[in-house]
Structure formats: structure tokens, C-alpha cells
Amino acid sequence: MMTPTRTPRRFTVPDRATSLINGVYATPAADAFGLPVVYPATEEVVSTLCEADAAEVDAAVRAARRAFDSGPWPRLGVDARKDILYRIRDTLRSHTEELAFLECLNAGLPMVRVREQIGRAARNFEFFAEVASTLKGETYTGLEGYLTFVTREPKGVGALIAPWNAPIALASMRVATCIAFGNTCVLKPSEYTPLSVLRMVELFHEAGLPPGVVNVVNGRGSVTGVALVSHPGIDMVGFTGGTRTGAAIMAAAGRNLKPCILELGGKSANIIHPSADLDRALDGALAGIYSNNGQQCLAGSRILVHRSVADGFIARFVERARRIRIGDPMDPATELGPLAFAGHLERVLGYVDVARQEGATLLTGGRRAPGFDRGFYLEPTAVLARDNASRVCQEEIFGPFATFLVYDSLDEAIAMANDSPFGLVAYVWVGDVDVVMRASRELRAGTVWVNTTMVRELRAPFGGYKQSGVGRDGATSSVEFFTELKTTTIPVGPVPLPRLGAGS
Ligand code: NAD
């Protein structure tokens, strides 16, 4: 199939992506480093990112600092803040088509998927507005003669860093959890995907968010990201991205004693138990690895199948994988679009060689999708690994690349699932309630999904064990991270005071 070299522009695409500081686009320095912004389906350069250097990051942090230290946002009554957050929700919803177009143009994600993600972004603002409006304090009267009360206050300026695999959904999560409690922030989207996030932040301002509350800096992690997380003017770091980057960020933030919340990578097990409804398990296994173009932290990328059902299950999986509709992500019928950028396609393809060298069996795919003369398309790929110690079982590949393993007993399946440096989520397809309870108890993962694909319950904590993260998002957990506790103590009657220097 020929892919078009120029994509029809249904909405305005800015020629350049610069920083957005205090609600105004920055004028980049004449010698600002420029990076092409590429549509992964056609390889067309659709815009240029102007990288923010340390001075521009400093201006953004100062703007966020001013908005926090003396601006209206942290001082607004909770209802007034909620009104603005609700207007943000409504504005995002009414711009779904535009945001979805930009998201698709930037990340190459299928249109059907990105529309859902814009809905999710809008919901994030609504949800955390509600959480913030129900914050409670504590009082203590146990100390004789004194009243002590405990209040929650916004923590300050957040440095928020987002990845490219679901730019709007993940950036909105970081921003909503931060600003709903009265904090301000500087957001750095991935250098691969600045466009949709910038437009989203413009829309925040159209919805009435005061300038300086959300500022955006664009650029590579090694320049803009480093300057942001090591800036002394920030109070906390919220990061979603790769595990190695998370470790570097935590080390940089640690030098200034800034707390971090980190949502990192995964290599999640998807256990197919013989008692499962295998038709549903098949749908779940395919969606678990091939949705979002295979680029999702939550992917069920290690599929563990019981030997008694393995042959039939794997054969049906392969047959369906071969029928997945690959194509133009703007086409609502497309199920699998291109990978996000050229280097990532090369990286994922590299794992096909790794699998071969490790003696894995290539079940399907393993090459650039035929028929596409442009774009970073990869066929849905699946391999049968020799054992769980192999690299294709231990490393996050982050593409449409499923790795199968066969097990004989539940003990073995649980041991294999847990034998991983990661612990983000786990899936179990099962019809036996005892197995459900054992899996829930013994799997070392932040979330266990039983007989379902990924479902995000915003009220519940979400985050990873082991190298999949530090901290949790969610109602209670986000309050704990993004607010400070303050204890105030006051006498309720005359209490003796020491009277130094008052003696005769
Ligand atoms: P990445 O770690 O390469 O980059 C993420 C962000 O960090 C980008 O904005 C990048 O510019 C920035 N960055 C890189 N180095 C930095 C540094 N030293 N200092 C400051 N910022 C820096 O990740 P990615 O490739 O964009 O995203 C894919 C990864 O994200 C995968 O590992 C995936 O599993 C993970 N992820 C996790 C979750 C989750 O909720 N757990 C969600 C989505 C993605």
C-alpha cells in the first residue's frame, strides 16, 4: 500500500513548538536547537521543536514559582478552583477532534484510541477536582490546654515529565494530580510529541486557568529535562517514562532533596489458566499487547500459557495477529499504526534478532509491515521463548511484540510472573476462584487484572512494584504526594510559659 507523503491538515499545525511560559509562547533564541517533529505514518516533518535551554527552563520555573508564591491559584477557594477544572474538562471534550488529530499526527496512535484518551484526559481533571474538594483535616485535643489541627496545603511547584506513548493521557494525569490541589508546574512533554500537549495547555488557558499555573518547556531529556529536574526552584517531580530515566531523575532530584513520584516500565505477565474462558482470554491477550501500537507500559507482553491449552491458544493468537488491520492511524478502521519514531522501530526490530540468537521460535511477524513504503510500521510479532531468563522475557520491548512461555503448574506460572525486574501489572485469565485469590495474593505487581484487559479505576492506587515505579497515582495517593501536612497548635486557655530572663 502507498502511504501519502503529505497528510491532509484538518486543523492548524504550528510551524514550531516552543515553550509556553506564563500563558505566552516564548521567542526562542536565534541559535536554539531545533528538532524535527515527524508524523510516523508518512515520515513527513510536520513541525520543528525549538529546544528550551537552561535559561528558558529557569524562566518557566520562575513563572510557576511566582504563580505559586503570590498568584491566585493556590489561594482560590476550592469551589472556584473546581469551576476552572470543570471548564478545562469541558474545553478538552469540545476540542476532542482537534486534539485527537494532533495526537495522531505526532504519535501515530490509531484515531479510535486517541479519541478515548482525550476523554480520559478530560475525566482526569474532573476527578481530581472532586478529590481536592473533599480534602479533610484533623484535630487533636488530647494535649491538655491545647488544640492542635492538621491542614493539607499545596506543596509548591511540580516538575512534570511525560513520555511519547500516550502524550495527552499521561501528561494530563500528571498535571491534574498536581494542580487540582493548588500547586503550579512546569511540564516537559517528550521531544517526539510536543504538539498535542502544547495545544492542550493552550486550552487550559482558554478555560480560565491563570497564567503561570501550567508552563511548558520543550526539548530533549538530556538538556531541557535535566535542567528542569535539577532546578532548585521546584518542590517535587512527577515522572512517567522509562526505568533507566526514572533512576537518573530520582538521583538528580535527590541531590536537592525533592520527592519524586515515578511511573516506569513493565514486562507484565499475562497468565492464561486452563480454567479460563479461552475466547475472552484470546481477545484480552491480543488487546493486551497490540493496542496502542504495542507501546504501553501496561502491556501484557509476557503471555504465560498452560501446556494443556498452549498449542491451540497460540495457533489462534497467531491467526488473529496476522489479521490485525495495519494502516493509516487517521483511518478509524485502523487497529495498528506505526511505531512512534525511526529509532524506536530499529530498537524493536533489534529484539527479533535477540530472539533468534536466544533460540526463541518466531511465531509471526518480525519485519517491517509489507506494503508500506513509508512510515515506521512493524508487523504484529510473537515469539515463543525458550525460558523466562531470556532477554525477550526480561526486557521491556515496548512494541507490538508478544513473548510466549509455556507453564505446567500454577506455582511455576506465578514464579515466572514474579521473576522479573518489573512489577507494574499482571493479568490472569481464569475460571477458578481459588486461583484468582492466590494470584491476587502472590503476584508482585501494583495492579492485578482478572479476566479483563486494562481498566483504570482512578479512585484506586496505580503504580508499580520493583523497577516499575515509586509511589502511586490515585485519590488518596495523589493527595499524599501533592500536598504537605501542616500541624498548628494553639493554647485554648492560660498555659504556663517559661519566663527566661524574668527572674530577679
Ligand atoms: P523516556 O524515559 O525515554 O522519556 C520520558 C521523558 O523523560 C521524556 O520527556 C524525556 O525527554 C525525558 N527525559 C529523558 N531523560 C531525562 C533526564 N535525564 N532528565 C529529565 N528528563 C529526561 O521514556 P519514553 O521512551 O518517552 O517512554 C516510554 C517508557 O515510559 C516505557 O518504559 C514505558 O513503560 C514507560 N511508561 C510508563 C508508564 C506508567 O504509568 N508506568 C506509562 C507510560 C509509559
Boltz pocket constraint, residues with backbone or C-beta under 6 A from the ligand:
constraints:
  - pocket:
      binder: B
      contacts: [[A, 161], [A, 162], [A, 163], [A, 164], [A, 165], [A, 170], [A, 188], [A, 189], [A, 190], [A, 191], [A, 219], [A, 220], [A, 221], [A, 222], [A, 224], [A, 225], [A, 226], [A, 229], [A, 240], [A, 241], [A, 242], [A, 243], [A, 245], [A, 246], [A, 248], [A, 249], [A, 263], [A, 264], [A, 265], [A, 266], [A, 296], [A, 297], [A, 298], [A, 396], [A, 398], [A, 424], [A, 464], [A, 468], [A, 469]]
      max_distance: 6.0
